[in-house]
Structure formats: structure tokens, C-alpha cells
């Protein structure tokens, strides 16, 4: 009898400790298993770029949309230059969600065998160009030249390598080949182009426009011309899988904010452009000139559709470029919550292109 009572007491203590641990983790950067579909985190750590292509995030911050929709959940933000670095932060557990390009999302998904992240919405389409010196008039004239990209394996880096390959020009992930690709910070690219040390770059907005307006580059390829109907995913919203499972209520709030920010951009185009430029100024140290923002802005379409049907081509291009390994993408997309929110607003559902099956 005595031993049975001891066992009962120990079991009770263990249960209390387990519950306390779970409750304690909900207020920190770590996550616990969700108790209900509405479970919310004490903090959401969100990553994005100081780029026009991330306008839904920038407008969401500027207009207070993210803070309002997240409610009691504290928003912490971190700014990145390119997708692969963002994915590393997500894998390390220092980010919960992020706006990134599709190649970075695919890289993170494949590197972790489908474990670390899910694409839960879109943010932007379009807004990427190959800009070069005005003396270069064709792909053939790029042989022997140096072309920059934002980071090895990021969306524009992969697009550049894939396009060069289709022109019969070889590249290497460690340099060399017919065309030397120099992955680097976008601000460095602008300065090196001005100094005559590189010959062009495949860049997202506003950097493509900065090279055209501020450094007299010209457009050799607008990426829109390479995709059906000119639609391709430039920016998508991803969430760490562990966070998605533990705090579905917070993820729903984040998706609500993404939709609200996109709706604000659509309804208030001029103000949204101003907000975006002011946020770029705060985060990058200097706003864009009016000529640059005016050129960059109409090159983009802002949409919550992740354009999942374009992901397989992006993945195939990344494998061919040697920046990632071939992977089964099934399970990379989860638009269940997004489609519920769209339905409630009377808007059509978006497709997961068969990639929502784990």
C-alpha cells in the first residue's frame, strides 16, 4: 500500500513538471506541442529583406498591420540580404517565419528531408532582371564576363545559372566556366558595377532598377519573359514546421496580416509604395530615389498565391545548377489555413499543385 502511494505521488509530480515545462516554453523561442488549433505563441520571430519584393512585410510593419493582427503575440523582426542565410537562421531555430524566394525554400526543404519548413502563402511575383553594361547585347557576349547574384543558391542565382545553361554557357558553383558568377551583397554589386569590376547582375527589385537608374545598366533579360503569363514566384511566406504544429493560431494571425497587407497595397498603391520606400530607408540606411522606386514598383505583382505550380521548375533548375540536391517536394506547401481565410473573404482558393501531400 505504501509503495503504491509513493508511485502515485511520483506520477503526479512528473505530470505537473511536464505541464510546467510545456507552458514555460510557449513564452520563449522554443515551441511546445499545440494543445488546441488556436494555440498562440508569446513571440513570433519574422525575417524579411529590405527589398521592394518584400513589400507585404514592409507595409505590414509600417501600417501596424502585423502588430494588430498578431494581437498579444510580440513581433520580433530580422532583416536579411538573401534567402539561404534566412534558411540557416530558420534551421538554427532563431526564426519562426520568413519571407524568402522559392529557391531558398526548396533548398531548406531538401537539405532537411522535408522537415524544417512549409510554404504557407505567397507575397510577390515578378520583379527580377538580368541587367548588364550597355555594350553587351546578347548572351554570347557574356562569355568571359563576371555577373553577380545576391547569394549562392538564392532564387536569382539559380535563375541566372539556369538561363546561362540554356544559352550554352557553363558556370560553376565555385567559380570558373564560360561566365563567372559572383554571389555577393546587393549593395556591393552596385558599387562594383559602378567601378567597372563586374559586367552585370541578375537581381530582384529594387536592385535591378538601382543599377539601371543609378549606374546606367540596361536590361538584357526580364525574368517575366521566361515564364508562362509572366508569372513566377519571387517571394513566399514560409513557417518553421515545428512552430506551425505548435502554434497554429499564431500562424493564422500571420497569414491574416499577410492578406491584410496585400489588400492594403492593392487599395492604397501610392501610400504602400511610400511605406515600402520609407522602411527601406530605415532598414538599409537610405531610401530609394523617386526614379528607382517608380521604376521598380510596377514590375511586381503582390499576391498571397504561392504559385506552387512553378516550384518544380525552380527545383529542377537548382539541381541542374548544382546548388541543391534532387528532392521530392511533396509536403513543401501547406495552404490549408490560407484557403480557409480566403474562403471567409469570398476569394477563390489557391492551389498547392499537388505539393501539399506529406
C-alpha positions in Angstrom: 0.0 0.0 0.0 2.8 2.4 0.9 4.7 1.7 -2.3 1.5 2.2 -4.4 1.0 5.6 -2.8 4.6 6.6 -3.5 4.2 5.6 -7.1 1.0 7.7 -7.3 2.8 10.7 -5.8 5.7 10.4 -8.2 3.4 10.1 -11.2 1.6 13.3 -10.1 4.8 15.2 -9.7 6.0 14.1 -13.1 2.7 15.2 -14.7 3.0 18.7 -13.1 6.6 19.1 -14.2 5.8 18.1 -17.8 2.9 20.6 -17.9 5.1 23.4 -16.4 7.8 22.7 -19.0 5.3 22.9 -21.8 3.7 26.1 -20.6 7.1 27.7 -20.0 8.3 27.0 -23.5 5.2 28.8 -25.0 6.6 32.1 -23.9 10.1 31.6 -25.3 11.7 31.0 -28.7 11.3 27.2 -28.3 8.0 25.6 -29.1 5.7 23.1 -27.5 3.1 20.7 -28.9 -0.1 22.6 -29.6 -2.9 21.9 -27.1 -5.6 23.4 -29.4 -6.0 24.6 -33.1 -6.0 28.2 -31.7 -2.7 27.8 -29.7 -0.6 31.0 -29.9 3.0 31.8 -29.2 4.2 34.6 -26.9 6.6 35.8 -29.7 6.8 35.5 -33.4 10.3 36.0 -34.9 9.9 37.1 -38.5 12.6 37.5 -41.2 12.4 39.5 -44.4 14.5 41.7 -46.8 14.7 45.4 -47.2 13.6 44.9 -50.8 10.6 46.0 -52.8 9.9 42.3 -53.4 9.1 42.1 -49.7 6.6 44.9 -49.7 3.8 42.9 -47.9 6.2 42.6 -44.9 7.4 46.2 -45.1 3.9 47.6 -45.4 2.7 45.2 -42.7 5.2 46.7 -40.3 4.8 50.4 -41.4 1.0 50.3 -41.2 0.9 48.3 -37.9 -0.9 45.5 -39.7 1.3 42.8 -38.4 1.2 44.1 -34.8 -2.5 44.4 -34.9 -3.3 41.0 -36.4 -0.8 39.2 -34.1 -2.6 40.7 -31.1 -0.9 39.6 -27.8 1.9 37.9 -29.7 5.1 40.0 -29.7 6.6 40.6 -33.1 10.4 40.5 -33.5 11.9 41.2 -36.9 15.2 40.5 -38.5 16.4 41.7 -41.9 18.4 39.5 -44.4 20.1 40.1 -47.7 19.2 36.7 -49.4 17.3 33.5 -48.8 20.0 31.0 -47.9 21.1 33.0 -44.9 17.5 33.2 -43.8 17.0 29.5 -44.1 20.1 28.9 -41.9 18.5 31.1 -39.2 15.3 29.1 -39.5 17.1 25.8 -39.3 19.0 27.1 -36.3 15.8 27.9 -34.5 16.4 31.6 -34.3 13.5 32.4 -36.7 9.9 31.2 -36.8 8.8 32.5 -40.1 10.2 34.4 -43.1 9.6 35.9 -46.5 12.0 34.2 -49.0 12.3 33.3 -52.6 11.3 29.8 -53.8 14.8 28.5 -54.4 15.7 29.2 -50.7 12.6 27.5 -49.6 13.3 24.4 -51.8 16.9 24.4 -50.5 15.8 24.3 -46.9 13.2 21.7 -47.5 15.6 19.4 -49.4 18.5 19.8 -47.0 16.3 18.7 -44.1 14.5 16.0 -46.0 11.2 17.9 -45.7 11.4 18.5 -42.0 12.2 22.2 -41.3 9.7 24.4 -43.2 6.4 24.7 -45.1 5.4 27.4 -47.6 2.1 28.7 -46.3 1.4 31.7 -48.7 2.8 33.9 -51.4 3.8 37.5 -51.3 5.1 38.7 -54.6 5.5 37.7 -58.3 7.9 39.2 -60.8 10.5 41.9 -60.3 13.8 40.2 -61.3 16.0 41.1 -64.2 19.5 40.5 -65.7 21.0 43.9 -66.1 24.3 44.4 -67.9 26.7 47.0 -69.3 25.2 48.8 -72.3 28.0 47.4 -74.6 26.6 43.8 -74.1 23.8 42.9 -76.5 23.5 39.2 -76.3 24.0 36.1 -74.2 27.1 35.2 -76.3 28.7 38.4 -75.4 28.7 37.3 -71.7 31.4 34.7 -72.3 34.4 35.6 -70.2 32.4 38.2 -68.2 31.6 38.3 -64.4 27.9 38.5 -63.4 26.7 38.9 -59.8 23.8 37.4 -57.9 22.6 38.0 -54.3 23.9 34.8 -52.8 24.8 31.3 -54.0 21.7 29.2 -54.3 19.2 32.1 -53.9 16.3 32.5 -56.3 18.1 34.9 -58.7 21.3 33.0 -58.5 19.5 29.8 -59.7 17.6 31.7 -62.4 20.9 33.2 -63.7 22.6 29.8 -63.8 19.6 28.1 -65.5 19.3 30.8 -68.1 23.0 30.8 -68.9 22.9 27.0 -69.3 20.1 27.3 -71.8 22.3 29.7 -73.8 25.0 27.1 -73.9 27.2 28.9 -71.3 28.8 26.9 -68.5 29.1 28.1 -64.9 30.5 26.6 -61.7 29.3 26.9 -58.1 33.0 27.5 -57.1 33.7 29.9 -60.0 35.1 29.3 -63.4 33.2 28.3 -66.5 32.3 30.4 -69.5 30.8 33.0 -67.2 32.0 33.8 -63.7 29.1 34.2 -61.2 30.0 36.3 -58.2 27.4 35.9 -55.4 27.6 38.9 -53.1 25.6 41.5 -51.1 23.5 43.6 -53.4 25.0 46.9 -52.3 28.4 45.5 -53.1 27.2 44.6 -56.6 26.0 48.2 -57.2 29.4 49.6 -56.2 31.4 47.0 -58.2 29.3 47.6 -61.3 30.0 51.4 -61.0 33.7 50.7 -60.6 33.7 48.5 -63.7 34.7 45.4 -61.8 31.7 43.3 -62.8 29.7 43.3 -66.0 26.1 42.8 -64.8 23.9 41.1 -62.3 20.6 39.1 -62.0 18.8 40.9 -59.2 15.4 41.4 -57.6 13.9 44.8 -57.2 14.8 47.5 -56.2 18.4 46.5 -57.1 17.8 45.8 -60.8 16.3 49.3 -61.0 19.2 50.8 -59.0 21.7 49.5 -61.5 19.6 50.8 -64.4 18.8 54.2 -62.9 21.9 54.9 -60.8 24.6 53.1 -62.7 23.3 53.2 -66.4 22.9 49.4 -66.8 20.5 48.1 -69.3 18.1 45.1 -69.2 19.2 42.0 -71.1 16.6 39.7 -69.6 13.4 40.4 -67.8 12.6 37.2 -66.0 8.9 37.6 -66.7 9.6 36.8 -70.3 10.8 33.3 -69.3 7.5 32.1 -67.6 4.0 31.4 -68.8 1.8 34.5 -68.5 4.9 36.2 -66.9 4.0 34.7 -63.5 6.7 33.3 -61.3 7.1 33.3 -57.5 9.6 35.8 -56.3 8.6 35.9 -52.6 6.8 33.3 -50.5 6.0 33.2 -46.8 7.4 30.2 -45.0 7.0 28.9 -41.4 9.2 26.6 -39.4 7.3 23.3 -39.3 7.7 22.9 -35.6 6.2 26.3 -35.0 3.3 25.6 -37.4 2.5 22.5 -35.5 2.8 24.1 -32.1 1.1 27.4 -32.7 -1.5 27.2 -35.5 -3.3 30.2 -34.0 -0.3 32.4 -34.4 0.3 31.2 -38.0 -3.3 32.0 -38.8 -2.8 35.5 -37.4 0.4 35.9 -39.5 -1.5 34.8 -42.7 -4.3 37.2 -41.9 -1.7 40.0 -41.6 -0.1 39.0 -45.0 -3.6 39.1 -46.6 -4.4 42.4 -45.0 -1.1 43.9 -46.1 -1.6 42.8 -49.7 -5.2 44.2 -49.7 -3.8 47.5 -48.4 -1.2 47.6 -51.2 -4.0 46.9 -53.8 -6.3 49.6 -52.3 -3.6 52.2 -51.5 -1.0 51.8 -54.1 0.7 55.2 -53.7 0.8 55.0 -49.9 2.0 51.4 -50.0 4.9 52.5 -52.3 5.7 55.3 -49.9 5.6 53.0 -46.9 7.9 50.5 -48.6 10.5 53.1 -49.5 10.4 54.6 -46.0 11.0 51.2 -44.5 13.9 50.5 -46.9 15.4 53.8 -45.8 15.1 52.8 -42.1 16.5 49.3 -42.6 19.1 50.0 -45.3 20.2 53.4 -44.1 18.8 55.3 -47.1 15.6 55.4 -49.1 15.5 54.8 -52.8 15.4 57.7 -55.2 12.0 58.5 -56.6 13.1 57.4 -60.1 14.2 54.0 -58.7 11.1 53.2 -56.7 8.9 54.4 -59.6 10.7 52.1 -62.0 10.7 49.1 -59.6 7.2 49.2 -58.2 5.2 48.3 -61.4 7.5 45.4 -62.2 5.9 43.4 -59.3 2.5 41.9 -58.6 1.6 41.3 -54.9 -0.3 38.1 -54.3 -1.0 35.6 -51.5 -0.9 32.8 -54.1 2.4 31.0 -53.6 2.3 29.9 -57.3 3.1 26.4 -56.3 2.9 25.2 -59.9 6.2 27.0 -60.6 8.1 25.3 -57.8 9.0 22.1 -59.6 10.7 24.0 -62.4 12.6 26.1 -59.8 13.7 22.9 -58.1 14.8 21.3 -61.3 16.8 24.5 -62.2 18.5 24.4 -58.8 19.5 20.8 -59.2 20.8 21.4 -62.7 22.8 24.4 -61.4 24.4 22.3 -58.7 23.1 24.4 -55.8 20.9 21.8 -54.3 20.2 18.0 -54.4 17.2 16.5 -56.1 14.3 16.1 -53.7 10.7 15.1 -53.5 8.8 18.3 -53.0 5.6 16.7 -51.8 4.7 18.3 -48.5 6.5 21.6 -49.0 3.3 23.5 -49.4 0.5 23.9 -46.8 -2.2 26.3 -47.9 -5.0 24.8 -45.7 -5.1 27.8 -43.3 -4.7 30.3 -46.2 -7.6 28.8 -48.2 -9.8 29.0 -45.1 -9.1 32.7 -44.7 -9.6 33.3 -48.4 -12.9 31.5 -48.3 -14.1 33.6 -45.4 -13.3 36.7 -47.5 -15.2 35.4 -50.5 -12.0 34.9 -52.5 -11.0 31.8 -54.6 -8.7 29.2 -53.1 -5.1 28.8 -54.3 -3.6 25.5 -55.5 -0.9 23.5 -53.8 -0.1 21.9 -57.2 -0.1 18.5 -55.6 2.7 19.5 -53.3 0.6 19.6 -50.1 0.8 15.9 -49.5 3.5 14.9 -46.9 
